[in-house]
């Protein structure tokens, strides 16, 4: 009983405004941002994700050196990169993988050059890499809420077009979907989401919110709509469980969310493997023959 009271007492930190604000933003992010993770997985945007992450790192480094809001500058840097990639993609060069790799390497080099050249403090540099939900300003929180509403609205209102693009971009064009516009919007949402998640839990751990829930959703769902729903539900569980784990274990929230998300992914992966083996065993020829034999004996 005393241990229970001690655990409950640990959550009294929610009475402080920065902690409560960070918790609510994390919960919202867990519910919405995994939807963008589904885009990353279905469109194979892993390399682009790294390029956008490095561009956001560069923007944050420049912002810290200039003494301005890192979130806003990171969003601007990612938006500029998305526009550049969209222009290149619209030209004769269809495969922009090598251009994405070029930007990925260039931006991370420039980011660390800025950090070194302008003597950005170690604490500020670590916040870029590890994040800090308690350092979110009211402006950051309002921007996150507004952007979350944009992501959710885009998925709900444009779902038929999104489904067509995720199925096959050429087929989507042939049926009248403005594939280029939808694809560019998706890439822009990916870039801005990375900026927000980096502000929450840092560059090194952003996959705990962005990718892990989407990976688990792909294993659990049987349709694209179900994948989005599962991603949102599992992302909320990861955010809530990770925050509670971090408070109880006295860990940074970014570490708590990442560890909890990884453990949940492992559990779901093992459960899905067990279910698959059971299904295969049930459909094996020996089991099918035994079933028919039993039915024949009953008749």
N, C-alpha and C positions, 0 to 999 in steps of 0.2 A: 504493500500500500504506500509506503514511504517513497519507494522508487517511482510509483505512478505519479505521486504528487511532484516529485522532482522533475519528471518529464513534462508535466503540465506547466510547471513553473518556468521551464526553458522557453516556452512559447509566449511568455509575457513580453518578450522583445517586440512582439507585433504591436504593442501600444505605442511604439515610437514611429513617427510619421515616415521617415525614410525607409524603415524596415517594412511597414505596411504597404507603402507605395511600391517598393520593389517586389514584394510578394504578389500583389495584384497584377503587376505588369508581367511577372514571370508566368503566372497562371494564364493570363490572356495569350501570351506568346506560345505557351505549350498547346493551347487549343487551336491556334490559327496557323502558326508558322510551319508545322509539319505538313500542311496542305501544299506549301511551296516545295517541301522535300519530295513530295510525290512527283512534282514536275521534274525535279533534278534527276530522280531515278528513271522515270519513264522516257525522258528525252536524252538521257545519258549526258548530263551537263556537269559531270564530275570535274573535268579539266577546267571548264568555264567557272565552276564554283571556286576553284583555287585562284583563278585569275581575279575574280571579283573580291575574294577575301583579301588578296594582296593589295588590290586597289583601295579597299577600305582601310587596310593597315596604313597605306601611304597617306590617305586623307586624314586619318586620325593622328599620324605623326606630324603632319603639317599643322594641324589644328593645335596640337599641344605645343609645338614650337612657337606658334603665333598667339597662343593664349585664348583661343576661341573654342566653341562647342565642337568636340570631336564627332558627335553623331551627325551633325549637319554637314560637316565637311566630308565625312566618310560617305554619306548619301550622295553628295555632289560628285565625288570621285567615281563612285560606282555608276551613277547615271551617265557620266561622260564616257566611261568605258563601254557601257551598253550601246550608246549612240554610235560610237566608233565601230563596234562590232557589227551593228545593224547596217551601217553604211557599207562596210566591207562585204557583208553577206549579200547585200543587194546588188553588188557589182558582179563582174564576170567570175570572180573567185567564189565558188560555191562552198568549198571546204575551207573553213576558217580555223581549223584546229591549230595549224602552225602559228597563225596570228595570235590566237588565244594564249598559246604557250609563250610566245614572245612577250606579251603584256604581263603574263604571270611572273616571268623572271625579272623583267625590267622594274615592275612596280615594287616588288619586295626588296630589290637592291636599293632603289631610291628611298624606300621607307626607312631602312636601317641607316642609310647615309644621312638622312635628315635627323634621325634620332641622335646620331653621333655628332654631326656638325653643329647642331644647335643645342647640344647639352641637355636634352630632354631628361628629366629626372628618372631614376630607376623605378620609383613607385608609379609614376605615370606610364612608363613603358610597360610595366607588368600589368597595369590595368587594361592596356590594349590586348595583351596576350591572354589574361585570365579573367577579365571582366570584373564588374562589381555592381550588383543590382542595387546596393544601398546608395551608390553614388549617382543614381539617376535623378535628374532634376525634374520638377513638375512639368517643364516644357518637354523633356524627353518622354515622360509618361504620357502626356497628351498626344505627342506625335506617334507613339507606339499604338495607342488606342485607335487613333484615326487610320493609321496604316493597316492595322488588323482588320478594321471594318472594310477597307478597300479590298484586301485579299479575300475575305469571306464573301463580299459582294461579287467580286469577279468570278469566283468559283461557282457560286449559286446562279448568277444571272447569265453567265456565258458558258454554262456546262456543256450544252450540245456542241458548240464550236471547239471547246477545250477537248472534249472526248474525240472529236474528229482529228484534231492535230496530234493528240497523243497516240491515236491509232496509226495514222500514216499521214505525213504532211502533204504528200503528193495527192493522195486520195481526198484529203480535206480541201485542197485547191480545186480539184475536179468537181466537187459538189457545191462549190460556191462560197466556201469559207475563206475569209481573208487571212490566209495562213500566215503571211508575213507579219501582219499587225498582231495577231494572237501570239505568235512566237516571240516577237519583240517585247510585247507586254509581259509575257511569262519571264523572259530573261531579265527585264527590268525589275519585276517583283522579286526574283531570286537575288539580284544585287542589293536591293534595298533591305530585304529580309536579313541578308548577311550582315549589313551594317547594324541593324537593330539587335540581332542575336549577339554580335561581338560586343556591343555595349552592355549586354546582360551578363554573359558568361565567358566572353573572350574569344579570341581567334582560334586558340588551340582546342577549345572544347565545344565549338558551336554545333558540331554534328550531333551532340546529345539531344538538342532540340530540333534541329533541322532534318537530320537523316534517320536517326534511330527509330523514332515513331513511324516514319514512312516505311522503313524496312519491315518493321513488325506488322504494319497494316497490310503490306503486300502478301505476307504469309497468312494472315487471318481472313482477308476479304476474298470474295468470289466475283466481284465486279468492280469497275472503276469508281462508281458512286460509293460502293461499300469501302473501297480503299481510302477515299477521302474521309468518310465518317470514322473509320477505325483509326486513321492517322490523328484526327482531332481528339478522339477519346483517349488514345494511348499517350498522346503528347500531354494532355491534361494530367494524366496519372503520373507521367514522368516528372512533370513540373511540381506537382503537389507532393508526391512521394520523395523526390529529391530534396525539396526544401525542408521537409520534416526530418529527413535523414541527416541533412547538414546541421540543423539546429540541435538534434539529439546527440550527434557525434562530435559536435563542436568543430565543424569543418567549413571551409568556404562554400558558399552555395553552388558555385560553378562545379566544384569537385563533387559535392553531394548529388547534384543533378546528373552528372556524368556517370558516377558509379552506380546510382540507382537505375538509370536508363540502361546501362550495359547489363546489369544483373537481370532486369526485366526482359531484355532482348534474349538473353541466354535461356531463361525459363520458357519463354514462348517458343523459341527455336526447338528446345528439347520436346515440348509438348506437341508441336507440329510434326516432328520426326516420329514420335510415338504414334500419333494418329495416322500418319502415312503408312507406317509399318503394319498397323492393325488393319487398315483398308486393303493393303496389298495381300496380307495373309488371308483376309476374308474372301478375296477374289482369286486366290490360287486354285489351280485345277483340282488338287486333292480335296480342298474344302467344298468346292462346287460339286464334285462327284459325291462326296459324303452327304451333302444336302439333298441331292436328287435321289440317292439311295434311301434316305430316311423318308422322303416323301412317297417313294414307291412302296415302301413297307407299310406305311399308313394306309395307302389305298388298297 
